[in-house]
Amino acid sequence: MSKETPCVAVCMIDPRTSLCLGCGRTLPEIARWHRMDGAERRAVMATLPARMADAGLAPPIPAADHD
C-alpha cells in the first residue's frame, strides 16, 4: 500500500483491543483517515508499531515482503 496509509489490506478489528489487526488503527482513525492532513496521518502512523506491540499484536508481513 501507499506510504500515505498504513493499510496492508488485512482489515479485521481485534475485539480485545479494538485495533485493526492489519495496521493497528482504531475504527475512528480509519473512518477519519481521508479527512486527516499529512501531519496528523504521520503522527498516527508513528504510534502504530508501539501500539501493536503493547497490545501483543504482531503486524502482518506486507505482501511485497513475501518470497
Phi and psi restraints in degrees (range 20) as a CNS / XPLOR table:
assign (resid 1 and name C) (resid 2 and name N)
       (resid 2 and name CA) (resid 2 and name C) 1.0 -67.2 20.0 2
assign (resid 2 and name N) (resid 2 and name CA)
       (resid 2 and name C) (resid 3 and name N) 1.0 154.8 20.0 2
assign (resid 2 and name C) (resid 3 and name N)
       (resid 3 and name CA) (resid 3 and name C) 1.0 -69.3 20.0 2
assign (resid 3 and name N) (resid 3 and name CA)
       (resid 3 and name C) (resid 4 and name N) 1.0 -13.6 20.0 2
assign (resid 3 and name C) (resid 4 and name N)
       (resid 4 and name CA) (resid 4 and name C) 1.0 -81.9 20.0 2
assign (resid 4 and name N) (resid 4 and name CA)
       (resid 4 and name C) (resid 5 and name N) 1.0 -4.0 20.0 2
assign (resid 4 and name C) (resid 5 and name N)
       (resid 5 and name CA) (resid 5 and name C) 1.0 -143.1 20.0 2
assign (resid 5 and name N) (resid 5 and name CA)
       (resid 5 and name C) (resid 6 and name N) 1.0 143.0 20.0 2
assign (resid 5 and name C) (resid 6 and name N)
       (resid 6 and name CA) (resid 6 and name C) 1.0 -85.3 20.0 2
assign (resid 6 and name N) (resid 6 and name CA)
       (resid 6 and name C) (resid 7 and name N) 1.0 -0.3 20.0 2
assign (resid 6 and name C) (resid 7 and name N)
       (resid 7 and name CA) (resid 7 and name C) 1.0 -60.0 20.0 2
assign (resid 7 and name N) (resid 7 and name CA)
       (resid 7 and name C) (resid 8 and name N) 1.0 133.5 20.0 2
assign (resid 7 and name C) (resid 8 and name N)
       (resid 8 and name CA) (resid 8 and name C) 1.0 -119.9 20.0 2
assign (resid 8 and name N) (resid 8 and name CA)
       (resid 8 and name C) (resid 9 and name N) 1.0 18.2 20.0 2
assign (resid 8 and name C) (resid 9 and name N)
       (resid 9 and name CA) (resid 9 and name C) 1.0 62.7 20.0 2
assign (resid 9 and name N) (resid 9 and name CA)
       (resid 9 and name C) (resid 10 and name N) 1.0 32.2 20.0 2
assign (resid 9 and name C) (resid 10 and name N)
       (resid 10 and name CA) (resid 10 and name C) 1.0 -120.8 20.0 2
assign (resid 10 and name N) (resid 10 and name CA)
       (resid 10 and name C) (resid 11 and name N) 1.0 84.1 20.0 2
assign (resid 10 and name C) (resid 11 and name N)
       (resid 11 and name CA) (resid 11 and name C) 1.0 -102.2 20.0 2
assign (resid 11 and name N) (resid 11 and name CA)
       (resid 11 and name C) (resid 12 and name N) 1.0 87.1 20.0 2
assign (resid 11 and name C) (resid 12 and name N)
       (resid 12 and name CA) (resid 12 and name C) 1.0 -141.1 20.0 2
assign (resid 12 and name N) (resid 12 and name CA)
       (resid 12 and name C) (resid 13 and name N) 1.0 133.5 20.0 2
assign (resid 12 and name C) (resid 13 and name N)
       (resid 13 and name CA) (resid 13 and name C) 1.0 -92.5 20.0 2
assign (resid 13 and name N) (resid 13 and name CA)
       (resid 13 and name C) (resid 14 and name N) 1.0 125.9 20.0 2
assign (resid 13 and name C) (resid 14 and name N)
       (resid 14 and name CA) (resid 14 and name C) 1.0 -72.7 20.0 2
assign (resid 14 and name N) (resid 14 and name CA)
       (resid 14 and name C) (resid 15 and name N) 1.0 120.8 20.0 2
assign (resid 14 and name C) (resid 15 and name N)
       (resid 15 and name CA) (resid 15 and name C) 1.0 -66.0 20.0 2
assign (resid 15 and name N) (resid 15 and name CA)
       (resid 15 and name C) (resid 16 and name N) 1.0 -24.5 20.0 2
assign (resid 15 and name C) (resid 16 and name N)
       (resid 16 and name CA) (resid 16 and name C) 1.0 -75.5 20.0 2
assign (resid 16 and name N) (resid 16 and name CA)
       (resid 16 and name C) (resid 17 and name N) 1.0 -40.3 20.0 2
assign (resid 16 and name C) (resid 17 and name N)
       (resid 17 and name CA) (resid 17 and name C) 1.0 -108.1 20.0 2
assign (resid 17 and name N) (resid 17 and name CA)
       (resid 17 and name C) (resid 18 and name N) 1.0 -15.2 20.0 2
assign (resid 17 and name C) (resid 18 and name N)
       (resid 18 and name CA) (resid 18 and name C) 1.0 63.5 20.0 2
assign (resid 18 and name N) (resid 18 and name CA)
       (resid 18 and name C) (resid 19 and name N) 1.0 25.2 20.0 2
assign (resid 18 and name C) (resid 19 and name N)
       (resid 19 and name CA) (resid 19 and name C) 1.0 -108.3 20.0 2
assign (resid 19 and name N) (resid 19 and name CA)
       (resid 19 and name C) (resid 20 and name N) 1.0 148.9 20.0 2
assign (resid 19 and name C) (resid 20 and name N)
       (resid 20 and name CA) (resid 20 and name C) 1.0 -67.2 20.0 2
assign (resid 20 and name N) (resid 20 and name CA)
       (resid 20 and name C) (resid 21 and name N) 1.0 130.9 20.0 2
assign (resid 20 and name C) (resid 21 and name N)
       (resid 21 and name CA) (resid 21 and name C) 1.0 -67.3 20.0 2
assign (resid 21 and name N) (resid 21 and name CA)
       (resid 21 and name C) (resid 22 and name N) 1.0 -22.7 20.0 2
assign (resid 21 and name C) (resid 22 and name N)
       (resid 22 and name CA) (resid 22 and name C) 1.0 -84.5 20.0 2
assign (resid 22 and name N) (resid 22 and name CA)
       (resid 22 and name C) (resid 23 and name N) 1.0 -43.9 20.0 2
assign (resid 22 and name C) (resid 23 and name N)
       (resid 23 and name CA) (resid 23 and name C) 1.0 -121.8 20.0 2
assign (resid 23 and name N) (resid 23 and name CA)
       (resid 23 and name C) (resid 24 and name N) 1.0 -17.4 20.0 2
assign (resid 23 and name C) (resid 24 and name N)
       (resid 24 and name CA) (resid 24 and name C) 1.0 90.1 20.0 2
assign (resid 24 and name N) (resid 24 and name CA)
       (resid 24 and name C) (resid 25 and name N) 1.0 0.3 20.0 2
assign (resid 24 and name C) (resid 25 and name N)
       (resid 25 and name CA) (resid 25 and name C) 1.0 -79.9 20.0 2
assign (resid 25 and name N) (resid 25 and name CA)
       (resid 25 and name C) (resid 26 and name N) 1.0 158.8 20.0 2
assign (resid 25 and name C) (resid 26 and name N)
       (resid 26 and name CA) (resid 26 and name C) 1.0 -87.4 20.0 2
assign (resid 26 and name N) (resid 26 and name CA)
       (resid 26 and name C) (resid 27 and name N) 1.0 164.3 20.0 2
assign (resid 26 and name C) (resid 27 and name N)
       (resid 27 and name CA) (resid 27 and name C) 1.0 -58.5 20.0 2
assign (resid 27 and name N) (resid 27 and name CA)
       (resid 27 and name C) (resid 28 and name N) 1.0 -43.5 20.0 2
assign (resid 27 and name C) (resid 28 and name N)
       (resid 28 and name CA) (resid 28 and name C) 1.0 -61.1 20.0 2
assign (resid 28 and name N) (resid 28 and name CA)
       (resid 28 and name C) (resid 29 and name N) 1.0 -37.3 20.0 2
assign (resid 28 and name C) (resid 29 and name N)
       (resid 29 and name CA) (resid 29 and name C) 1.0 -66.0 20.0 2
assign (resid 29 and name N) (resid 29 and name CA)
       (resid 29 and name C) (resid 30 and name N) 1.0 -42.8 20.0 2
assign (resid 29 and name C) (resid 30 and name N)
       (resid 30 and name CA) (resid 30 and name C) 1.0 -61.9 20.0 2
assign (resid 30 and name N) (resid 30 and name CA)
       (resid 30 and name C) (resid 31 and name N) 1.0 -44.2 20.0 2
assign (resid 30 and name C) (resid 31 and name N)
       (resid 31 and name CA) (resid 31 and name C) 1.0 -64.6 20.0 2
assign (resid 31 and name N) (resid 31 and name CA)
       (resid 31 and name C) (resid 32 and name N) 1.0 -35.7 20.0 2
assign (resid 31 and name C) (resid 32 and name N)
       (resid 32 and name CA) (resid 32 and name C) 1.0 -87.9 20.0 2
assign (resid 32 and name N) (resid 32 and name CA)
       (resid 32 and name C) (resid 33 and name N) 1.0 -9.4 20.0 2
assign (resid 32 and name C) (resid 33 and name N)
       (resid 33 and name CA) (resid 33 and name C) 1.0 -47.9 20.0 2
assign (resid 33 and name N) (resid 33 and name CA)
       (resid 33 and name C) (resid 34 and name N) 1.0 -47.1 20.0 2
assign (resid 33 and name C) (resid 34 and name N)
       (resid 34 and name CA) (resid 34 and name C) 1.0 -75.1 20.0 2
assign (resid 34 and name N) (resid 34 and name CA)
       (resid 34 and name C) (resid 35 and name N) 1.0 -10.8 20.0 2
assign (resid 34 and name C) (resid 35 and name N)
       (resid 35 and name CA) (resid 35 and name C) 1.0 -97.6 20.0 2
assign (resid 35 and name N) (resid 35 and name CA)
       (resid 35 and name C) (resid 36 and name N) 1.0 -9.1 20.0 2
assign (resid 35 and name C) (resid 36 and name N)
       (resid 36 and name CA) (resid 36 and name C) 1.0 -76.9 20.0 2
assign (resid 36 and name N) (resid 36 and name CA)
       (resid 36 and name C) (resid 37 and name N) 1.0 147.4 20.0 2
assign (resid 36 and name C) (resid 37 and name N)
       (resid 37 and name CA) (resid 37 and name C) 1.0 -82.5 20.0 2
assign (resid 37 and name N) (resid 37 and name CA)
       (resid 37 and name C) (resid 38 and name N) 1.0 171.4 20.0 2
assign (resid 37 and name C) (resid 38 and name N)
       (resid 38 and name CA) (resid 38 and name C) 1.0 -57.9 20.0 2
assign (resid 38 and name N) (resid 38 and name CA)
       (resid 38 and name C) (resid 39 and name N) 1.0 -40.1 20.0 2
assign (resid 38 and name C) (resid 39 and name N)
       (resid 39 and name CA) (resid 39 and name C) 1.0 -64.1 20.0 2
assign (resid 39 and name N) (resid 39 and name CA)
       (resid 39 and name C) (resid 40 and name N) 1.0 -41.5 20.0 2
assign (resid 39 and name C) (resid 40 and name N)
       (resid 40 and name CA) (resid 40 and name C) 1.0 -67.4 20.0 2
assign (resid 40 and name N) (resid 40 and name CA)
       (resid 40 and name C) (resid 41 and name N) 1.0 -40.7 20.0 2
assign (resid 40 and name C) (resid 41 and name N)
       (resid 41 and name CA) (resid 41 and name C) 1.0 -60.9 20.0 2
assign (resid 41 and name N) (resid 41 and name CA)
       (resid 41 and name C) (resid 42 and name N) 1.0 -46.5 20.0 2
assign (resid 41 and name C) (resid 42 and name N)
       (resid 42 and name CA) (resid 42 and name C) 1.0 -62.9 20.0 2
assign (resid 42 and name N) (resid 42 and name CA)
       (resid 42 and name C) (resid 43 and name N) 1.0 -36.9 20.0 2
assign (resid 42 and name C) (resid 43 and name N)
       (resid 43 and name CA) (resid 43 and name C) 1.0 -63.9 20.0 2
assign (resid 43 and name N) (resid 43 and name CA)
       (resid 43 and name C) (resid 44 and name N) 1.0 -43.7 20.0 2
assign (resid 43 and name C) (resid 44 and name N)
       (resid 44 and name CA) (resid 44 and name C) 1.0 -64.2 20.0 2
assign (resid 44 and name N) (resid 44 and name CA)
       (resid 44 and name C) (resid 45 and name N) 1.0 -47.0 20.0 2
assign (resid 44 and name C) (resid 45 and name N)
       (resid 45 and name CA) (resid 45 and name C) 1.0 -60.5 20.0 2
assign (resid 45 and name N) (resid 45 and name CA)
       (resid 45 and name C) (resid 46 and name N) 1.0 -32.8 20.0 2
assign (resid 45 and name C) (resid 46 and name N)
       (resid 46 and name CA) (resid 46 and name C) 1.0 -66.2 20.0 2
assign (resid 46 and name N) (resid 46 and name CA)
       (resid 46 and name C) (resid 47 and name N) 1.0 -25.7 20.0 2
assign (resid 46 and name C) (resid 47 and name N)
       (resid 47 and name CA) (resid 47 and name C) 1.0 -87.1 20.0 2
assign (resid 47 and name N) (resid 47 and name CA)
       (resid 47 and name C) (resid 48 and name N) 1.0 -15.9 20.0 2
assign (resid 47 and name C) (resid 48 and name N)
       (resid 48 and name CA) (resid 48 and name C) 1.0 -64.2 20.0 2
assign (resid 48 and name N) (resid 48 and name CA)
       (resid 48 and name C) (resid 49 and name N) 1.0 -44.7 20.0 2
assign (resid 48 and name C) (resid 49 and name N)
       (resid 49 and name CA) (resid 49 and name C) 1.0 -59.1 20.0 2
assign (resid 49 and name N) (resid 49 and name CA)
       (resid 49 and name C) (resid 50 and name N) 1.0 -45.6 20.0 2
assign (resid 49 and name C) (resid 50 and name N)
       (resid 50 and name CA) (resid 50 and name C) 1.0 -67.8 20.0 2
assign (resid 50 and name N) (resid 50 and name CA)
       (resid 50 and name C) (resid 51 and name N) 1.0 -38.2 20.0 2
assign (resid 50 and name C) (resid 51 and name N)
       (resid 51 and name CA) (resid 51 and name C) 1.0 -60.6 20.0 2
assign (resid 51 and name N) (resid 51 and name CA)
       (resid 51 and name C) (resid 52 and name N) 1.0 -45.9 20.0 2
assign (resid 51 and name C) (resid 52 and name N)
       (resid 52 and name CA) (resid 52 and name C) 1.0 -64.7 20.0 2
assign (resid 52 and name N) (resid 52 and name CA)
       (resid 52 and name C) (resid 53 and name N) 1.0 -43.8 20.0 2
assign (resid 52 and name C) (resid 53 and name N)
       (resid 53 and name CA) (resid 53 and name C) 1.0 -62.9 20.0 2
assign (resid 53 and name N) (resid 53 and name CA)
       (resid 53 and name C) (resid 54 and name N) 1.0 -45.4 20.0 2
assign (resid 53 and name C) (resid 54 and name N)
       (resid 54 and name CA) (resid 54 and name C) 1.0 -61.1 20.0 2
assign (resid 54 and name N) (resid 54 and name CA)
       (resid 54 and name C) (resid 55 and name N) 1.0 -32.0 20.0 2
assign (resid 54 and name C) (resid 55 and name N)
       (resid 55 and name CA) (resid 55 and name C) 1.0 -84.5 20.0 2
assign (resid 55 and name N) (resid 55 and name CA)
       (resid 55 and name C) (resid 56 and name N) 1.0 -5.1 20.0 2
assign (resid 55 and name C) (resid 56 and name N)
       (resid 56 and name CA) (resid 56 and name C) 1.0 75.0 20.0 2
assign (resid 56 and name N) (resid 56 and name CA)
       (resid 56 and name C) (resid 57 and name N) 1.0 24.3 20.0 2
assign (resid 56 and name C) (resid 57 and name N)
       (resid 57 and name CA) (resid 57 and name C) 1.0 -106.2 20.0 2
assign (resid 57 and name N) (resid 57 and name CA)
       (resid 57 and name C) (resid 58 and name N) 1.0 130.3 20.0 2
assign (resid 57 and name C) (resid 58 and name N)
       (resid 58 and name CA) (resid 58 and name C) 1.0 -91.0 20.0 2
assign (resid 58 and name N) (resid 58 and name CA)
       (resid 58 and name C) (resid 59 and name N) 1.0 126.6 20.0 2
assign (resid 58 and name C) (resid 59 and name N)
       (resid 59 and name CA) (resid 59 and name C) 1.0 -65.4 20.0 2
assign (resid 59 and name N) (resid 59 and name CA)
       (resid 59 and name C) (resid 60 and name N) 1.0 143.5 20.0 2
assign (resid 59 and name C) (resid 60 and name N)
       (resid 60 and name CA) (resid 60 and name C) 1.0 -69.3 20.0 2
assign (resid 60 and name N) (resid 60 and name CA)
       (resid 60 and name C) (resid 61 and name N) 1.0 157.0 20.0 2
assign (resid 60 and name C) (resid 61 and name N)
       (resid 61 and name CA) (resid 61 and name C) 1.0 -81.0 20.0 2
assign (resid 61 and name N) (resid 61 and name CA)
       (resid 61 and name C) (resid 62 and name N) 1.0 122.4 20.0 2
assign (resid 61 and name C) (resid 62 and name N)
       (resid 62 and name CA) (resid 62 and name C) 1.0 -56.8 20.0 2
assign (resid 62 and name N) (resid 62 and name CA)
       (resid 62 and name C) (resid 63 and name N) 1.0 147.5 20.0 2
assign (resid 62 and name C) (resid 63 and name N)
       (resid 63 and name CA) (resid 63 and name C) 1.0 -55.5 20.0 2
assign (resid 63 and name N) (resid 63 and name CA)
       (resid 63 and name C) (resid 64 and name N) 1.0 -34.6 20.0 2
assign (resid 63 and name C) (resid 64 and name N)
       (resid 64 and name CA) (resid 64 and name C) 1.0 -66.4 20.0 2
assign (resid 64 and name N) (resid 64 and name CA)
       (resid 64 and name C) (resid 65 and name N) 1.0 -20.6 20.0 2
assign (resid 64 and name C) (resid 65 and name N)
       (resid 65 and name CA) (resid 65 and name C) 1.0 -89.8 20.0 2
assign (resid 65 and name N) (resid 65 and name CA)
       (resid 65 and name C) (resid 66 and name N) 1.0 -7.8 20.0 2
assign (resid 65 and name C) (resid 66 and name N)
       (resid 66 and name CA) (resid 66 and name C) 1.0 -76.1 20.0 2
assign (resid 66 and name N) (resid 66 and name CA)
       (resid 66 and name C) (resid 67 and name N) 1.0 145.4 20.0 2
